[in-house]
Amino acid sequence: MEDTATLHRPEATAYRHVYEFHVRFGDIDSQMHVNNVKFLGYLEDARLAMFHADPVRAGLAPVRGMVVSRHEIDYKVPLSGVIHPIRVETWVTELRAASFKIAYEVRDADNLYATATSTLVAFDVENARLRRYTPEERAYIARFLKPADA
């Protein structure tokens, strides 16, 4: 089974990016649930789909040169070796000139397994220093900004 990501979002949560995946056997630890460190990998996969793969598939330029400056994660219920798809729903909660914050839910139709937040900063890879997001990058990131009334 192949991981999938899509820009298609349900009407009620039009600002959310949805990334679906299947739990792999190697993600399960000796306690028979997904090891907590694997959740950070799921969040990374969702971000890569959201800011690189999906824009490229849509014929847009990807958002490049971002680094994570902070992660925070809360585990809600154990995630075991389920066979149905799990999804990471991601949205932007704050957008600034050189950074933004995103929130995540790792879930399926019945369970919320974890919630998380990350702060990402724009980074100039060639010059090894912080930078500001370009207007095009800000416009792409802003499409996932949670409306104030949502």
C-alpha positions as CSV (number, residue, x, y, z in Angstrom):
1,M,0.0,0.0,0.0
2,E,1.3,3.4,-1.0
3,D,1.2,6.6,1.1
4,T,-1.0,9.2,-0.4
5,A,-1.3,12.9,0.1
6,T,-3.8,15.3,-1.4
7,L,-4.8,19.0,-1.5
8,H,-8.4,17.9,-1.5
9,R,-10.0,18.8,1.8
10,P,-13.5,18.4,3.1
11,E,-15.6,21.5,2.9
12,A,-15.9,21.9,6.7
13,T,-12.1,22.0,7.1
14,A,-11.0,23.5,3.8
15,Y,-7.9,25.0,5.3
16,R,-6.6,21.6,6.5
17,H,-4.1,19.5,4.5
18,V,-4.8,15.7,4.8
19,Y,-2.0,13.2,4.4
20,E,-2.9,9.5,4.6
21,F,-0.6,6.6,5.3
22,H,-0.6,3.0,6.6
23,V,1.2,1.9,9.8
24,R,4.1,-0.3,8.9
25,F,5.1,-3.4,10.8
26,G,8.5,-1.8,11.7
27,D,6.7,1.1,13.4
28,I,5.4,-1.2,16.1
29,D,7.4,-1.6,19.2
30,S,7.7,-4.3,21.8
31,Q,4.6,-3.0,23.6
32,M,2.6,-3.7,20.3
33,H,1.8,-0.1,19.5
34,V,3.5,2.6,17.4
35,N,6.6,3.9,19.0
36,N,6.3,7.5,20.0
37,V,9.3,8.6,18.0
38,K,7.6,7.3,14.8
39,F,4.9,9.9,15.2
40,L,7.5,12.6,14.5
41,G,8.3,10.8,11.2
42,Y,4.6,10.8,10.4
43,L,4.5,14.6,11.0
44,E,7.6,15.1,8.8
45,D,6.0,13.0,6.0
46,A,2.9,15.2,6.2
47,R,4.9,18.4,6.0
48,L,6.9,17.1,3.0
49,A,3.7,16.3,1.2
50,M,2.1,19.6,2.2
51,F,5.0,21.9,1.2
52,H,6.9,19.9,-1.4
53,A,5.1,17.0,-3.1
54,D,1.6,18.5,-3.4
55,P,2.7,21.9,-4.8
56,V,5.0,20.1,-7.4
57,R,2.1,17.8,-8.4
58,A,-0.1,20.9,-8.8
59,G,2.6,22.6,-11.0
60,L,3.6,25.1,-8.3
61,A,6.9,25.9,-6.8
62,P,7.5,24.0,-3.5
63,V,8.3,25.9,-0.3
64,R,12.0,25.3,0.2
65,G,14.5,26.1,3.0
66,M,12.5,25.5,6.1
67,V,13.8,24.2,9.4
68,V,11.9,23.1,12.5
69,S,12.7,25.2,15.5
70,R,10.2,23.5,17.9
71,H,8.0,20.5,18.2
72,E,5.4,19.7,20.8
73,I,3.4,16.5,20.8
74,D,0.6,15.1,23.1
75,Y,-0.2,11.4,22.8
76,K,-3.9,10.7,23.3
77,V,-4.4,6.9,22.8
78,P,-2.0,4.2,21.7
79,L,-1.9,3.5,18.0
80,S,-1.6,-0.2,17.3
81,G,-1.0,-2.1,14.1
82,V,-4.3,-1.1,12.4
83,I,-4.8,-2.0,8.7
84,H,-6.9,1.0,7.7
85,P,-5.4,4.3,6.7
86,I,-4.3,6.8,9.3
87,R,-4.2,10.5,8.5
88,V,-2.3,13.5,9.6
89,E,-4.4,16.6,9.3
90,T,-2.3,19.8,9.3
91,W,-3.1,23.5,9.3
92,V,-1.3,26.8,9.9
93,T,-2.1,28.6,13.1
94,E,0.2,31.6,12.8
95,L,2.0,33.1,9.9
96,R,4.8,35.7,10.3
97,A,7.4,37.1,7.9
98,A,10.1,34.5,8.7
99,S,8.2,31.8,10.6
100,F,4.9,30.0,11.0
101,K,3.3,27.6,13.3
102,I,1.4,24.5,12.3
103,A,-0.9,22.2,14.2
104,Y,-1.5,18.5,13.5
105,E,-3.9,15.8,14.4
106,V,-2.9,12.1,13.9
107,R,-6.2,10.3,13.6
108,D,-8.6,7.9,11.8
109,A,-12.4,8.0,11.6
110,D,-12.8,6.8,15.2
111,N,-9.7,7.9,17.2
112,L,-7.5,10.9,17.8
113,Y,-4.0,9.4,18.5
114,A,-2.0,12.5,18.9
115,T,-2.0,16.3,18.6
116,A,1.1,18.3,17.9
117,T,2.5,21.7,17.0
118,S,5.6,22.8,15.2
119,T,7.3,26.1,14.5
120,L,9.0,26.3,11.2
121,V,11.4,29.1,10.2
122,A,12.6,30.2,6.7
123,F,16.2,29.3,6.1
124,D,18.7,30.3,3.4
125,V,20.5,27.1,2.8
126,E,23.3,28.6,0.6
127,N,24.2,31.3,3.1
128,A,23.3,29.3,6.3
129,R,21.2,31.9,7.8
130,L,17.6,32.8,8.5
131,R,15.6,34.6,5.9
132,R,12.0,35.8,5.2
133,Y,9.4,33.9,3.2
134,T,8.9,35.1,-0.3
135,P,5.5,36.5,-1.2
136,E,4.8,33.3,-3.2
137,E,5.7,31.1,-0.3
138,R,3.6,33.2,2.1
139,A,0.6,32.9,-0.3
140,Y,1.0,29.1,-0.5
141,I,1.4,28.8,3.3
142,A,-1.6,31.1,3.9
143,R,-4.0,28.8,2.0
144,F,-3.7,26.5,5.1
145,L,-4.2,29.3,7.7
146,K,-7.0,28.5,10.0
147,P,-9.7,31.3,9.8
148,A,-10.2,33.2,13.0
149,D,-13.9,32.1,13.2
150,A,-13.2,28.4,12.6
